[in-house]
Amino acid sequence: MINATAAISNISVSANLVATQPVGENNLLDIYGGAAAAYSLRRLSKDATNVVRVRRSSDNTEANFTAEQILDGDLLRWVGLGASNNGFVTTYYDQSGNGNNAVQATAASQPQIVDAGNVITSNGYTVIKYDGTDDNLSTSLTATGTMLMSGSDGGDFYEVAINGSYNLLASASNTDHPLRESIRVIWSSSLTTAQKTAIENLITYTDWDFSDVTSFGSYWRARTELTDFPLIDTSSGTNYSNAWRDCTSLTSFPALDLSSGTNFSSAWQGCTSLTSFPLLDVSSGTNFTFAWVSCTSLTNFPLLDVSNGTNFYFAWYNCSSLTSFPQLDVSSGTNFGVTWRNCTSLQDFPANMFDSVTATDFTQAFTSTNLSSQSIENIVVSIDTAGQINGTLNITGGGNATTATAQTAIDSLTAKGWTVTVPDGYVSPYLIDVYQGSAAAYSLRKLSYNTTDVVRVRRSSDNAEADFNPTEITDGTLENWVNTDVVNTDYSFDDFSDSSYIDENVTVNTNATTDPDGGTNADLIIATSVDDIHQVQLDPLPTWIDNIKYRIECSFKKKDHDYAYIHLSSTPPVGGNKFYWVNLNDGTTGYGNSNGLISLTSTNQGNGWWKITLEIQATQFGNGRLRLGMSDVTPDISETFLGNDTTGTYYYGFRLTQLTADGYVTTWYDQAGSNDATQATAANQPKIVDAGVLVEENGKPAVSFDGSGDHLVSTSAYPTQQYQSTFYVASSTGTNNRVLDTRGTGTGGALQGWQHKFSNSSDITGIDDGSGINLLINNILRTGQKLVSVFMYGGSGSSIDEYTNGSLSDSVTNVNNIDFDSGNDLYIGANVNGANAQLFGGKIQDIILYSSDQSSNRTNIETNINDYYSIYP
């Protein structure tokens, strides 16, 4: 049986009992005694006299009436037959003999028995009508047993436990319907099934069931005496809002037919003693707001079909004993705000639950839970899978760490505009996702989860270009690409023609003998004089680049002479004459000077062939000689040769390879949009790889500007507005260095826009309005790596606030309205048009721009930047 408390209080439980009946031998209490209280408009005991006391509206006079007086018309004649004559119950007499009369002294809260000169009836029986707003009758009562309750909407028996006080219509202000009551009897012990059947047969009922009731709104609300609930017919019900709310003594619930129900808002809210819940058919339900709020004894929940549910706001709030939750179909849900909040024992939550939802409101959905790390992962991954934007999700409690997979999903959600809170405080590291609305963002690190390539690079060795993402910049991919071996000269077979070399006292016979690879492509250098220099020189001269590494390879075989050598002469590449030789008898190597030398090795290729491999790093830039020669002595100072035109040395496979190169930025991609900064002129491209090594500052990648021409330009009109917030990381020891500039000629003929300098002198941050009015911060001197944050306001009372490494450097204001909205190009590393000497010399790592006031987020944004670059304590 259902919780008696709920079932009685608001039920229009009407069984349409015989409401008024003359004295006879079948009085209920005469047959089934032991009642603690009994109320009815008919006689229930042979000893009963008055059953009700009534106040008439015409003069507020009160009088008592027996069941017979109600039936024979005395009541109606006393109240009056006119349209303005109404009668209200002030006392509902207890016919059990225990004196537990139910009373109401407040006129406005008295239920009605006569309306406009007519006795109120339902199905032909006189009933007491409650208005469903505040009408109620109360009594002092203590009883544990069975209650019979019936009215015009049906009736049944309920087990009750009442302690000290009792309202015939508890919490009437929360009811949704008028309650027409005909009988209520509370026995102080439980009736047997046989007794209940006999009582049903004893009393004449015309409508004992609920089969035609459609709205059960607040029917049994706050019936705290109910411990169980009967299996009644609720098949026609559509509205169950508040139906069993606050039935705090209900411990179980029957498998009612709720298949037509659509509104279950607060249906079981506050049923704190429910330890289990049946697999009900609620498949038509759309509204489950507050449905199971504070069902604090539920330890698990059934796999209900809630697939049509759209609103789950507060649905399982404060179900503090729930430890797990089933994978319900909530795909139609649009609101999950506070849904599982205060489910403090909830640990296990299924995967894929939200894969198809369109909802974005998960505000405090999982606040104060105890979810496992896997459950947190299940939730965030599923919500991310749904693909919705601009939502809110709160998960707190338990302190469980987010998994790597969960963190990736949070990063993705943040990029979609979500605000996500999790127990361990994890926040996406991607700055412009967390603080959205950036107008432009340039960095070699990843500022957005959706960031792909951040920079396009040209390598100096062959001018090839390629795009790179942040991982490729730091894992060596960029360096390896820039340093891809480029064969500058390859004379492996018959390519050593007269146009490729300058002979010095030698001739060259091609295809003179078998080469180390088994072909016949080895050449022979033949002396044409005695006791002189005998070598060949590449023509034209190679161009050497300072700090770049090179490899020189050639195979030699002795015919007449003991030594073969590589000779670098002139100032480039390593300064002066340098000899590197191999002894063709035993493969030993040597050199005359180690300047720029990286390594010198020889390899025995068999059949008398020795391969010499020389690696150097150029120390000077320019064209310099490269020669191959032969000698009878160690060629450390001069080239000495004793022989004639019949002697010589075999050679094969000469190759010059550039091992390292410089990498130059041609495009710095805007991670916030399409304001990419570019430079097409090679001489003005800043450097990211220097002599094969990634440019860094404080251990992090950087873009290096030479201070003489390097700069980048975003030709998309920069969307400057009334507010401008700028965050950048740079380092420089130069003077008068322009980091950023958007100024152009304004309508008044003067410069309009904003600028930032970073230098150890003449430092300026300022805004110009195009008519000659400006606002400047001067002489903030900076050296080394710094994080600079600047907030500009161009409205009335214009202002600039500038911070260095998180501390205020200076602040200025102006009473004028300095409109700096120029819509000009953005220059990085140069002033307007890159046209004068104020070019930036140093390194830049981050530039993040907002056309909005981000001063309230300054500390958090600076922390994000500093956490990555470790600029200041």
C-alpha angles and dihedrals in degrees: 000000000000125000105289094214096064096035094060109037104063104011113119075213099177125171089167089235119190095279102190121030134160124247113285143146094269097069106150099228092047088061101034108032130175095082117158091199135357129188129181143131089236127066111272097175135034087231095054119110118165115029101180142014116217135198116208118217097222095073105351090247114156130214140171123241135195124217089257093053090053091050098045096049101256091122094052094045090051095050094043138251099243128108090251095051115106133167126209130193114240095168132024103198121226107234094191091084092241095107095236092146116175111227143180121190097179109089095209091056098047115114117234132246102168121044122188094336096316131104108241111245138174121199088349097308129109111245141175111248122212116199095222091233110078107329113128144141121215138196142175108252142154118191143141118196142062128337127200110207126177140160140148094300099052139285147222147167121277134187110236142186113193123184118198103314138042138185119206085213107024118204090359091176088070097053124108102201142043113260116217107196128192106167141006123176125174118196119200091226135041119271121226122240089253092053092050091050091049091049090051089052092046095055121061110235124184099181110020098158138064097226095121097044114111102175120052093169109159091342096145100017117155095358090153092173094065115101097173139008132230126242095252127169108264096153094125095050119118102163119057097158109153089347097145098012115153095004085149097176097053108117098175140017130215127235095261121180102253095153093123094049118118103166117056096157108155089345095148099014112148096012087142097171098054106118096178139016127215127237094260125181103246094147093129092054118120103166118057098156111150088350098145101014113158096002082150097172096056109111096179139012131224126242095259121181102244094151093130093050114120103171120050096159109155089348098147099014114155096006084148098175097053108115099175139018131214126237098260122184101249095155092128093053118122101171126044098158112150089348099144099016116145092015083138096176096046109122108148122060123168129246125245094024095131100031094120104029123121092203121122098174110093092139107162087345092145101020113146097011129131099228120169121238089255092052091051088051090049092053100046094041091050094048090047090050089057088065098216121152137223100018138143127232126178124190117168138156132055096058093237116166119242116244123236089255091052091049091053090052091048090050089052093048092048089053087053090057099263125145107218127187121188132177098256091049095243111173125186110262091217103106103200091048093054093041102035130192099063112166092206135351128190124183142131089231126072111270096173134037087233094052115124118163117015102180143021116217135198117206117217098221097070105354092246115156132212140167123244135195124213094265092051090051094056103033096062098260092115093047092047091050093048090046095048107144111261116195105218096179128014119177096164099143131004096337098104093101129163090264093058101058147029112229121221108197093324142093127208125229111195126215090016101149146353112299126219090262092059097256128111096246102111115119130215125226107209124196117236097189143029129250097003143099110301113187146107124240127208114246125232096034115249117251110235122204118210116249091013119124123231138187122211118192133180137155120224134188125193119245102155109337134072101217139048122184149185113227125200112188139170122045099296133092102021105353123272131350116339126179126197115182145177127210104232092206099060107001097247114154136207145164140209099224132014097209107135092357117147101168143338120196140162129211126202106229094179132246090064096304121135123187116209118202119192125185121189139167113225114236097188137042125235145055116322137172125262117190140177118208150154134233144174093222136041104291098215099127109008139009108254123182133173113193147071140252093291095061129080151127132259120234135181141177104017110186135174114197129183105221101185136027144175122267120215129195113240095167131020103197121225106236091195098054141312104317093113115176113225143178121194097179109088094210091057098047116114118233129249099167117041117195091336095312125108112249110243141175118200090348096307129103117268141177113240122215117196097212093233105076112332115124143130130222134204104207093188106102104262109237099233114174135176089291127049124185118184131185120180140161117213142149129206142148094193132104131249093006117173112211099174135006134171099166121133136157110299131207090271093056096253130098117290126191137047137292142191128202126192115192146114091257141022090022113178135182114179155143128225127197100205095251100076098273115120143160119220142183108206139194103012096153119208135179130173126015114337139169110224124193120187130183118193127187121190101184130096106318093023117209145182125203116186127190129191118199091344097310127104110258099179143334129203135178137192129197090221126093100243105193105198096170098128103152087214132147118282115239120200115198096004142064125245109332090348086265107135141044097275093101121146118252111192142045131307123196109166134022116174119174132189127185087209139066108277096166091115089057095042098107094048094046092048090049091053091051096043093047088061100040101031091218099155138007 
